[in-house]
Amino acid sequence: MNNEVGIMDNSRMENLMEKVVNLAKRRGFVFPSSEIYEGLASTWDYGPLGVLLKNNVKQAWWKTIIQMRDDVVGLDAAILMNKKVWEASGHTQNFADLLVECKSCHKRFRKDHIGETCPNCGKKEFTEDRQFNLMFKTFMGPVEDETSSIFLRPETAQGIFVNFKNVLNTSRKKLPFGIAQIGKAFRNEITPGNFTFRTREFEQMELEWFCKPDEADSWYEYWANERYRWYEKLGINKDNLRKRNHGKDELAHYAKSATDIEYQFPFGWSELEGIANRTDFDLKQHQELSKKELMYFDDETKEKYLPYIIEPSAGADRATLAFLVDAYEEVIGNKTETAHERTEGEVVLHLHPSLAPIKVAILPLMKKEPLQNLAKEINSMLKEIWFCDYDETGSIGRRYRRQDEVGTPFCVTIDFESIENKTVTIRDRDSLVQERVTIKELDQVLKNKLNI
């Protein structure tokens, strides 16, 4: 984040979460779902800019995890799966939170999310706690009975595990290698909240890394470090990022060890991504219940064994929210630069160029035909490469501020000099520096500046 005089550091901004939520609604990043019907608790719709931002987050993950590596392949498994999958994984037995109910107002809460008093009414009397399974249950086919009941998947990982042999046989990969996917998951959370951080419908970005059992510990450390660096590389302030190792009392039933990558949101340190050493638990469970062999044959040692699995599991929605919060800055007082003056209350999103929803804004200086015609030609040229925004309404200063507010890295301004000598001005969102370049070299200059 920019810590220059006149700009308030994000970590010290009051009501930051409220400001981000308001910006998200006002500028079309995130809307409350079903809003015209008074909404549906903890469900959100990504608007025109939000869907671009979230897609860019997912593309950045996909590029890093799959495209740039020769040892990871992709998968897109079905949301609906055989019930036995969740029996083998332990979800039907262990995927539950402790639930209590206030005897006064009858609101229900996760036991670990409340103190001695009810968060709703302040009374101190609760029922005995009971197990509450977090999976959404539905029915397949025309008859709604137990024989036709199935679950919406609570995680994407199991789709990878049950396809391990299919992928192994068709891709001809050798250990160590990974299978990755991005997909929707559903959890009937008792206490969702904090905007898009904890919701009942969300998107996961998961890698399952299969390796030799005696190499699992070193790969676990490798992936914890790699995933931490990914957030740093994409612009997250390292002061707001940390790794936290799980204590033995926190570990999931399948995990030997686990590390969370956490971000300091306005509501506190919270998990962005978890890296777990799942051992051979999952393959062993599915092999036992399905009676299908899931062993790996090692050509070098001539051994057969179940691989260990290292799982980096990230939330696309949480990552998107973290990038949005971390990029947010609000001007306090005037900040004068050679090319522009920012004034009190202006908002700038310093999103990494690869994540910014709009890469380039095309701005004719005035709504006059020769400028508009040339600007539209340039817009047509550049949008073949990037998402661009053509804007001719309002003063040029106001249009700059509109683009700053949604994180557009560069604005291209077309003026009367552009008509005469075929040059345009490129304005940098962060430095406010303006540079004159020829239209002929514009795309290459922007490519170099965006560096994506």
C-alpha atoms as one frame of an Amber mdcrd trajectory, in Angstrom:
protein
   0.000   0.000   0.000   0.963   3.597  -0.595   2.150   5.105   2.700   2.991
   8.599   1.429   1.845  11.638   3.420  -1.775  12.432   2.567  -2.809   8.811
   1.987  -4.147   6.763   4.885  -2.719   3.262   5.229  -5.403   0.594   4.799
  -4.685  -0.982   8.184  -5.582   2.334   9.916  -8.684   3.218   7.916 -11.873
   3.413   9.952 -14.887   1.507   8.700 -12.828   0.016   5.882 -15.112  -2.979
   5.427 -18.164  -0.747   5.138 -16.381   1.412   2.566 -15.394  -1.619   0.476
 -18.914  -3.081   0.615 -20.392   0.260  -0.466 -17.897   0.584  -3.320 -18.600
  -2.990  -4.410 -22.342  -2.286  -4.662 -22.034   1.203  -6.181 -19.540   0.288
  -8.898 -20.853  -3.160  -9.817 -18.437  -5.546  -8.136 -20.851  -7.400  -5.837
 -24.635  -7.184  -5.351 -26.838  -8.826  -2.700 -28.468 -11.847  -4.327 -32.233
 -11.734  -4.975 -32.186  -8.124  -3.765 -35.564  -7.156  -5.240 -37.109  -9.882
  -3.031 -35.282  -8.644   0.081 -32.347 -10.912  -0.639 -31.245 -14.311   0.642
 -28.951 -14.383   3.654 -25.257 -14.671   2.838 -25.634 -15.023  -0.915 -24.027
 -12.599  -3.341 -23.991 -11.938  -7.074 -20.865 -10.718  -8.854 -21.635  -7.721
 -11.055 -19.976  -6.645 -14.340 -16.705  -5.606 -12.689 -16.820  -8.250  -9.962
 -17.082 -11.158 -12.359 -14.056  -9.818 -14.256 -12.059  -9.421 -11.033 -12.957
 -12.885  -9.733 -12.263 -14.486 -13.135  -8.870 -12.775 -13.181  -8.100 -14.173
  -9.720  -9.023 -17.659 -10.924  -7.025 -17.239 -14.148  -3.982 -16.097 -12.164
  -4.264 -19.211  -9.986  -4.806 -21.488 -13.002  -1.839 -20.009 -14.823   0.474
 -20.418 -11.830  -0.701 -23.880 -10.785  -1.310 -25.529 -14.173  -0.275 -23.519
 -17.223   3.242 -22.717 -16.034   3.952 -26.216 -14.706   4.506 -29.534 -16.470
   3.601 -31.598 -13.398  -0.012 -30.505 -12.815  -3.123 -31.205 -14.899  -6.641
 -29.817 -14.650 -10.017 -31.374 -13.888 -13.648 -30.290 -13.691 -15.543 -32.857
 -11.639 -19.325 -32.932 -11.161 -20.972 -31.166  -8.236 -23.318 -34.127  -7.625
 -21.586 -37.365  -6.613 -22.493 -40.804  -5.306 -23.350 -40.710  -1.579 -20.651
 -43.279  -0.888 -18.019 -40.669  -1.776 -19.010 -38.680   1.322 -19.185 -41.802
   3.450 -15.629 -42.715   2.480 -14.329 -39.171   2.973 -15.804 -38.953   6.466
 -18.131 -36.074   5.671 -21.315 -37.890   6.663 -19.764 -38.692  10.069 -17.395
 -35.791  10.821 -18.417 -32.747   8.770 -20.338 -30.981  11.516 -20.247 -27.996
  13.864 -21.522 -27.810  17.421 -24.818 -25.884  17.426 -26.552 -24.195  20.381
 -29.897 -22.395  20.561 -30.748 -19.385  22.717 -33.709 -20.315  24.943 -34.957
 -16.747  24.884 -34.909 -15.648  21.213 -34.455 -19.140  19.707 -31.629 -18.020
  17.425 -29.023 -20.698  16.693 -25.266 -20.201  16.748 -22.030 -22.114  16.394
 -20.853 -22.856  19.922 -17.304 -21.674  19.157 -18.607 -18.315  17.817 -20.350
 -17.097  20.988 -19.385 -16.221  24.539 -21.534 -16.380  27.649 -24.322 -14.196
  26.253 -26.513 -14.456  23.154 -25.222 -12.174  20.361 -28.837 -11.433  19.391
 -30.676 -10.743  22.660 -27.996 -10.718  25.367 -29.532 -13.514  27.461 -27.383
 -16.254  28.937 -29.457 -19.414  28.586 -28.609 -21.880  25.817 -29.691 -25.408
  24.959 -27.243 -28.282  25.103 -24.990 -28.320  22.063 -25.610 -30.810  19.278
 -23.933 -31.855  16.056 -25.089 -30.052  12.917 -23.958 -31.523   9.586 -22.943
 -28.813   7.142 -23.794 -30.597   3.896 -26.731 -29.496   1.758 -29.038 -32.423
   1.097 -31.235 -32.797  -1.979 -32.900 -35.544  -4.014 -32.222 -37.045  -7.430
 -35.131 -38.273  -9.502 -38.914 -37.984  -9.087 -39.204 -39.598  -5.634 -38.047
 -37.752  -2.523 -36.981 -40.438  -0.081 -33.744 -41.612   1.520 -32.879 -43.885
  -1.386 -32.813 -40.887  -3.755 -31.060 -38.421  -1.427 -27.699 -36.954  -2.434
 -25.556 -34.021  -1.310 -24.226 -30.881  -2.926 -20.472 -31.270  -2.619 -18.944
 -29.461   0.402 -15.506 -29.452  -1.264 -14.038 -30.080  -4.710 -11.233 -32.351
  -3.488 -13.143 -35.623  -3.498 -13.832 -35.299  -7.234 -10.084 -35.350  -7.722
  -9.493 -38.338  -5.463 -12.098 -40.558  -7.120 -10.604 -39.650 -10.524  -7.012
 -40.313  -9.475  -6.648 -43.498 -11.513  -8.486 -42.037 -14.529  -6.124 -39.080
 -14.653  -3.067 -41.231 -13.948  -3.869 -43.622 -16.795  -4.763 -40.971 -19.372
  -2.122 -38.340 -18.605   0.691 -40.866 -17.997   2.100 -38.655 -15.229   4.622
 -39.957 -12.740   4.926 -39.031  -9.087   5.164 -36.355  -7.938   2.347 -34.691
  -9.868  -0.813 -32.726  -9.171  -4.452 -32.543 -10.212  -6.137 -29.155  -9.842
  -9.603 -27.753 -10.304 -11.732 -24.679  -9.661 -15.355 -25.234  -8.789 -18.388
 -24.478  -6.667 -18.868 -25.982  -3.220 -21.712 -25.672  -0.730 -21.758 -25.652
   3.058 -24.794 -25.005   5.212 -22.885 -22.664   7.512 -24.624 -21.834  10.777
 -23.128 -18.349  11.051 -22.017 -17.040   7.657 -21.001 -13.405   7.362 -18.379
 -10.722   6.755 -19.601  -9.975   3.250 -18.270 -12.593   0.781 -15.788 -14.081
   3.251 -18.031 -16.829   4.652 -20.949 -17.914   2.498 -22.985 -21.034   1.926
 -22.184 -21.128  -1.791 -18.576 -20.450  -2.732 -15.832 -21.325  -5.179 -12.681
 -23.276  -4.369  -9.317 -23.393  -6.118  -7.773 -26.694  -5.057  -4.626 -28.613
  -5.897  -4.092 -32.208  -4.821  -0.379 -33.017  -5.029   0.418 -36.745  -5.101
   3.887 -37.751  -3.912   5.945 -40.504  -2.305   5.149 -40.876   1.402   8.747
 -40.181   2.473   8.763 -36.927   0.442   5.478 -35.574   1.773   6.929 -33.379
   4.536   9.266 -31.541   2.165   6.503 -31.034  -0.421   4.228 -29.737   2.344
   6.785 -27.032   3.182   7.332 -26.312  -0.518   3.664 -25.708  -1.242   3.095
 -23.612   1.889   5.896 -21.288   0.750   4.814 -21.260  -2.907   1.254 -20.364
  -2.095   2.300 -17.578   0.303   4.482 -16.049  -2.421   1.564 -16.111  -4.888
  -0.393 -13.582  -2.810   2.680 -11.399  -2.369   3.413 -11.480  -6.105  -0.104
 -10.275  -6.859   0.264  -7.253  -4.629  -0.970  -8.208  -1.166   0.815  -6.100
   1.458   3.100  -8.533   3.297   2.238  -6.808   6.590  -1.311  -8.121   6.121
  -0.228 -11.672   5.296   1.007 -14.479   7.515   1.322 -18.251   7.802  -0.094
 -20.016  10.837   0.571 -23.656  11.668  -2.291 -25.671  13.152  -1.947 -27.112
  16.610  -2.635 -30.812  17.079  -6.051 -30.031  18.567  -7.048 -28.125  15.374
  -6.138 -30.734  12.792  -8.848 -32.291  10.645  -9.347 -36.035  11.004  -7.440
 -36.676   7.755  -4.473 -34.340   8.300  -0.986 -34.987   9.635  -0.160 -31.268
   9.524  -1.751 -28.071   8.253  -0.824 -24.447   7.650  -3.193 -21.552   7.020
  -2.258 -18.539   4.943  -4.111 -15.742   6.696  -4.962 -12.167   5.732  -5.603
  -9.300   8.132  -9.104  -8.266   7.129 -10.807  -5.318   8.858 -12.585  -7.946
  10.992  -9.305  -9.641  11.975  -6.857 -12.312  10.833  -8.726 -14.950   8.832
  -7.889 -17.859   6.542  -7.344 -17.302   2.818  -5.938 -20.727   2.043  -5.119
 -23.944   3.834  -2.228 -26.272   3.029  -2.619 -29.760   4.484  -0.695 -33.023
   4.492  -3.635 -35.408   4.036  -1.351 -38.503   4.066  -2.887 -41.441   2.168
  -6.183 -41.114   4.043  -8.412 -40.260   1.086  -7.137 -42.827  -1.396  -7.152
 -45.479   1.306 -10.748 -44.730   2.253 -11.995 -44.740  -1.335 -10.057 -47.906
  -2.125 -11.589 -49.704   0.847 -15.187 -48.650   0.255 -15.212 -48.908  -3.555
 -13.149 -52.120  -3.688 -11.234 -50.528  -6.614  -7.450 -50.466  -6.463  -6.007
 -46.953  -6.324  -2.363 -47.933  -5.799   0.473 -46.298  -7.699   3.122 -48.491
  -9.332   6.604 -47.000  -9.111   8.616 -47.975 -12.215  11.912 -47.151 -10.524
  11.510 -49.059  -7.267   8.990 -51.617  -8.610   6.837 -50.897  -5.547   3.097
 -50.428  -5.275   1.812 -47.951  -2.723  -0.812 -45.323  -2.012   0.644 -41.841
  -2.564   0.499 -39.174   0.111  -1.416 -36.019  -0.773  -0.492 -32.408  -0.114
  -3.473 -30.092  -0.570  -3.296 -26.328  -1.047  -6.974 -25.277  -0.927  -7.884
 -21.629  -1.577 -11.186 -19.777  -1.695 -11.704 -17.780  -4.884 -14.229 -15.532
  -3.126 -11.990 -14.940  -0.119  -8.982 -14.199  -2.317 -11.044 -11.779  -4.407
 -12.202 -10.005  -1.250  -8.649  -9.804   0.117  -7.304  -8.314  -3.122 -10.162
  -5.797  -3.138  -9.653  -4.761   0.496  -5.876  -4.602   0.225  -6.007  -2.464
  -2.931  -8.380   0.104  -1.429  -7.013   3.561  -0.631  -8.795   6.768   0.138
  -7.222  10.217  -0.198  -7.189  12.346   2.961  -6.219  15.877   2.079  -4.884
  17.018  -1.266  -2.115  15.081  -2.998  -0.693  17.071  -5.883   1.276  15.510
  -8.706   2.712  17.068 -11.848  -0.075  15.690 -14.010  -3.094  15.643 -11.704
  -4.419  16.624  -8.296  -6.226  14.141  -6.119  -8.549  15.585  -3.533 -10.118
  14.568  -0.244 -12.312  11.483  -0.450 -11.119  10.154  -3.805 -10.784   6.367
  -3.909  -8.096   4.426  -5.754  -7.955   0.659  -6.145  -4.307  -0.320  -6.568
  -5.111  -3.727  -8.034  -2.309  -5.690  -9.650  -2.613  -5.252 -13.451  -3.297
  -8.948 -13.976  -6.265  -8.743 -11.596  -7.717  -5.373 -12.637 -11.155  -5.871
 -14.276 -10.442  -3.203 -16.903  -6.891  -2.986 -18.156  -7.140   0.172 -20.278
  -9.664   3.020 -20.479 -10.022   4.887 -23.783 -10.962   8.537 -23.216 -11.547
  11.124 -25.972 -10.755  14.522 -24.452 -14.100  15.928 -25.604 -17.332  14.640
 -27.161 -16.383  15.859 -30.625 -16.579  13.681 -33.721 -12.944  13.589 -34.872
 -11.805  12.699 -31.335 -14.602  10.176 -30.856 -13.919   8.447 -34.168 -10.207
   8.009 -33.475 -10.862   6.933 -29.883 -13.311   4.265 -31.050 -10.757   2.954
 -33.552  -8.167   2.673 -30.772 -10.724   1.008 -28.502 -11.514  -1.588 -31.189
  -7.800  -2.287 -31.607  -6.991  -2.654 -27.900 -10.034  -4.683 -26.870  -8.783
  -7.470 -29.123  -6.088  -7.867 -26.447  -7.601  -6.688 -23.133 -10.857  -5.726
 -21.488 -11.147  -2.002 -22.210 -13.622   0.704 -21.251 -14.618   3.500 -23.620
 -15.803   6.588 -21.712 -16.642   9.981 -23.197 -19.023  11.349 -20.528 -18.000
  14.114 -18.126 -14.784  16.061 -17.647 -11.505  14.264 -18.215 -10.644  14.614
 -14.505 -13.913  13.008 -13.477 -13.349  10.152 -15.895  -9.840   9.592 -14.521
 -11.329   9.348 -11.026 -13.953   6.858 -12.191 -11.222   4.615 -13.577  -9.035
   4.982 -10.468 -11.980   3.880  -8.335 -12.331   0.552 -10.169  -8.589  -0.125
 -10.425  -7.913   0.539 -14.140  -4.096   0.680 -14.429  -3.897   2.919 -17.521
  -5.982   5.547 -19.279  -5.358   6.473 -22.908  -6.455  10.030 -23.741  -7.121
  11.146 -27.307  -6.879  14.923 -27.875  -6.616  17.266 -30.863  -2.865  16.648
 -31.080  -3.745  12.972 -31.627  -5.545  13.952 -34.831  -2.588  15.935 -36.080
   0.384  13.688 -35.262  -1.163  10.308 -34.361  -0.012  10.345 -30.737  -1.937
   9.733 -27.506  -1.319  10.167 -23.789  -1.010   7.203 -21.412  -1.809   8.023
 -17.775  -0.550   5.722 -15.013  -3.077   5.081 -12.204  -0.506   4.848  -9.410
   2.187   7.376 -10.320  -0.172   9.753 -12.191   2.616  10.231 -14.720   1.479
  10.908 -18.297   3.478   9.773 -21.309   3.030  10.658 -24.962   3.376   7.753
 -27.422   2.454   7.130 -31.040  -0.708   5.178 -31.815   1.422   2.772 -33.833
   3.453   1.765 -30.764   0.580   2.023 -28.255  -0.245  -1.683 -27.916   3.401
  -2.654 -27.412   3.990   0.113 -24.860   0.921  -1.024 -22.924   2.021  -4.664
 -23.097   5.347  -3.676 -21.550   3.686  -1.580 -18.861   1.079  -4.182 -17.953
   3.669  -6.960 -18.040   1.047  -9.718 -18.011
